[in-house]
Amino acid sequence: MSKDIILIIGASSDIGIDLIKNIDEDALILAHYNSSNKGLSELSNKIDKELVMIKADLSIEDETISMIEGIENKYGIPNKIIHLAATKFENIRFKDVKLDDFQNDLEISLKSLIIILNKFLPKLAKEKQGKVVCMLSSVVLNIPPKALTQYTTIKYALLGLVKSLASEYADKNIQINAISPSMCETKFLDGINEKLIELNAYHNPLKRNAVVSDITPIIKMLISSESDYINGVNIPITGGSVF
């Protein structure tokens, strides 16, 4: 593989946009988005990188499969895969959880990654190289906050997937890792009460919430050669908070 092919699932997110800005290697970047590619389009006009935007609704299995088949046919096998996709963060009491909403979140966050890795990991194993980074959350580090059953359950399922696959593919020179940021001030928090966001910052040892620039350097490291001896880890990005 002469040139890295970096697949970013959920690339239209604030973290995805910032990551693309800061990737400094010569690579083909495949940027997945769901509904709006406005931020990616604006970014593509400002950067000197080979950026391809790919639309797919991850809640629809056929679209996810069609996306990855199209990627393989047109561009080859991505050797670096970053999964950022998730539904909007919401506080919902378990008694108010609707099974259909839970299922939709599972499709977008968990099932999509299973489909993608099931397709690409066996082929990367033959090449004896690959990097995977999965976005988790600090909810999997200690006791999670209340009213986050859907979100917490899915993040723990993703953690299980990361740990299992890291073990299974370790001898194939494929590093599969995760990051777990605490609350990060992005558009992902649009549905959260502002006072809760302020309270979270107050309780953090640094008296602030995370920002994208706290997170993207860690992702960059995990898809670089600097992480060649790091596998199956979940890196906390919490400013020292234990919650």
C-alpha positions in Angstrom: 0.0 0.0 0.0 1.9 3.1 -1.3 -0.4 5.7 0.2 -2.4 5.8 3.4 -6.2 5.7 2.9 -7.9 7.2 6.0 -11.6 6.6 6.5 -13.3 8.9 8.9 -16.8 7.8 9.8 -18.7 10.9 11.2 -16.2 13.3 9.5 -18.7 16.2 9.5 -18.5 16.4 13.3 -16.5 19.1 14.9 -13.8 16.6 15.9 -13.8 15.1 12.4 -13.4 18.5 10.8 -10.5 19.5 13.2 -8.8 16.1 12.6 -8.9 16.5 8.8 -7.4 20.0 9.2 -4.5 18.6 11.3 -3.6 15.5 9.3 -0.3 16.4 7.9 0.6 13.2 6.1 0.2 12.5 2.4 -3.0 10.5 2.4 -6.3 10.0 0.7 -9.0 11.1 3.3 -12.4 9.5 2.8 -14.8 11.7 4.8 -18.2 10.1 5.6 -21.2 12.3 6.5 -24.9 11.7 6.9 -27.0 14.7 6.0 -24.9 17.9 5.6 -21.5 18.2 4.1 -21.3 22.0 4.4 -18.4 22.0 6.8 -16.5 19.4 4.8 -17.1 21.3 1.6 -15.9 24.6 3.1 -12.8 22.7 4.5 -12.0 21.1 1.2 -11.5 24.6 -0.4 -9.0 25.6 2.3 -6.8 22.6 2.6 -4.2 21.0 0.3 -5.3 17.5 0.9 -6.9 14.8 -1.2 -10.4 14.7 0.4 -13.4 12.7 -0.8 -16.8 13.2 0.8 -19.0 10.1 1.0 -22.7 10.3 2.0 -24.4 7.4 3.9 -27.1 7.0 6.5 -25.6 4.5 8.9 -29.0 3.7 10.4 -29.8 2.0 7.1 -27.7 -1.2 6.7 -27.9 -1.3 2.9 -26.4 2.2 2.8 -23.6 1.3 5.1 -22.8 -1.8 3.0 -23.1 0.1 -0.3 -20.7 2.8 1.1 -17.9 0.3 2.0 -18.3 -1.7 -1.2 -18.0 1.6 -3.1 -14.9 2.6 -1.1 -13.2 -0.7 -1.8 -14.0 -0.6 -5.6 -13.0 3.0 -6.1 -10.2 3.7 -3.7 -9.0 0.4 -2.1 -8.9 -0.8 1.5 -8.6 2.0 4.1 -5.6 1.1 6.4 -6.6 3.8 8.9 -10.2 3.9 10.2 -11.6 6.4 12.7 -15.1 5.9 13.9 -16.7 9.1 15.4 -20.3 8.5 14.4 -23.0 8.8 17.1 -26.4 10.3 17.6 -26.9 13.5 19.5 -26.2 13.4 23.2 -29.4 13.5 25.2 -30.4 13.0 28.8 -33.3 10.5 28.8 -34.6 8.6 31.8 -34.7 4.9 31.3 -38.5 4.9 31.8 -38.8 7.2 28.8 -36.5 5.3 26.5 -38.2 4.1 23.3 -36.9 0.8 21.9 -37.0 2.2 18.3 -34.7 5.1 19.4 -32.4 2.6 21.1 -32.2 0.5 18.0 -31.5 3.5 15.8 -28.6 4.5 18.1 -27.2 0.9 18.0 -27.4 0.9 14.2 -25.5 4.2 13.9 -22.8 3.7 16.5 -22.3 0.0 16.9 -23.7 -1.9 13.9 -22.0 0.4 11.4 -18.6 -0.2 12.9 -19.2 -4.0 13.0 -20.1 -4.0 9.3 -17.1 -1.8 8.3 -14.5 -3.8 10.3 -16.0 -7.1 9.3 -15.3 -6.1 5.7 -11.9 -4.5 6.0 -10.1 -6.1 8.9 -9.6 -9.5 7.3 -8.1 -7.8 4.2 -5.8 -5.6 6.4 -4.7 -8.7 8.2 -3.3 -10.0 4.9 -1.4 -6.8 4.5 -0.1 -7.1 8.1 -0.9 -3.4 8.9 -3.8 -1.2 10.0 -5.0 1.3 12.6 -8.5 1.6 14.1 -9.6 4.3 16.5 -13.1 4.3 18.1 -14.7 7.3 19.9 -16.0 6.2 23.2 -16.8 8.4 26.3 -15.8 8.9 29.9 -19.1 7.2 30.8 -17.2 3.8 30.4 -14.5 4.8 32.9 -16.4 5.0 36.2 -19.9 5.3 37.4 -21.9 6.9 34.5 -24.2 9.9 35.0 -27.9 9.3 35.3 -30.3 9.4 32.4 -27.8 8.1 29.9 -28.8 4.5 29.5 -28.8 4.4 25.7 -25.6 6.3 25.4 -23.7 4.3 28.1 -24.9 0.9 27.0 -23.7 1.5 23.4 -20.4 2.9 24.4 -19.7 -0.2 26.6 -20.6 -2.4 23.7 -18.2 -0.5 21.5 -15.5 -0.9 24.2 -16.1 -4.7 24.1 -15.8 -4.7 20.4 -12.5 -2.8 20.5 -11.0 -5.0 23.2 -12.1 -8.2 21.4 -10.8 -7.2 18.0 -7.5 -5.8 19.4 -6.8 -9.3 20.9 -7.9 -11.2 17.7 -5.8 -9.1 15.3 -2.8 -8.2 17.5 -0.5 -10.7 15.7 -1.5 -9.2 12.3 0.1 -5.8 13.2 -3.2 -4.1 13.4 -3.7 -1.7 16.3 -7.2 -1.1 17.5 -7.7 1.5 20.2 -10.3 3.8 21.7 -10.5 7.2 23.3 -12.8 8.3 26.1 -13.2 12.1 26.4 -15.3 13.7 29.1 -17.9 16.3 28.0 -16.5 18.1 25.0 -18.0 21.5 23.8 -19.1 20.8 20.3 -22.4 20.8 18.4 -22.9 17.3 19.8 -24.2 18.9 23.0 -26.9 21.0 21.3 -29.6 19.0 23.1 -28.1 19.4 26.6 -29.2 22.1 29.1 -26.6 24.8 29.2 -26.6 24.8 33.0 -25.6 21.1 33.0 -22.7 21.9 30.6 -21.6 24.7 32.9 -21.9 22.5 36.0 -19.8 19.8 34.3 -17.1 22.3 33.7 -17.2 23.6 37.3 -16.6 20.1 38.6 -13.7 19.4 36.3 -10.3 19.9 38.0 -9.3 22.3 35.2 -12.6 24.1 35.5 -13.5 23.7 31.9 -14.9 21.1 29.5 -12.8 19.4 26.8 -12.5 21.1 23.4 -11.7 19.5 20.1 -8.0 20.5 20.3 -7.7 18.3 23.4 -8.9 15.3 21.5 -7.6 15.4 17.9 -3.9 15.1 18.8 -4.6 11.8 20.5 -6.4 10.5 17.5 -3.5 11.6 15.3 -1.0 9.8 17.5 -3.1 6.6 17.4 -3.2 6.5 13.6 0.6 7.2 13.3 3.6 5.0 13.7 4.0 6.4 17.2 1.2 4.0 18.3 2.8 0.9 16.7 3.3 -0.7 20.2 -0.1 0.4 21.6 -3.0 -1.9 21.2 -6.4 -2.5 22.9 -6.2 0.5 25.1 -8.9 3.1 25.9 -7.3 6.4 26.6 -9.1 8.8 29.0 -9.2 12.4 28.0 -10.8 14.0 31.0 -8.6 16.7 32.5 -8.1 14.5 35.5 -11.8 14.1 36.3 -12.8 10.8 37.7 -16.5 11.2 36.7 
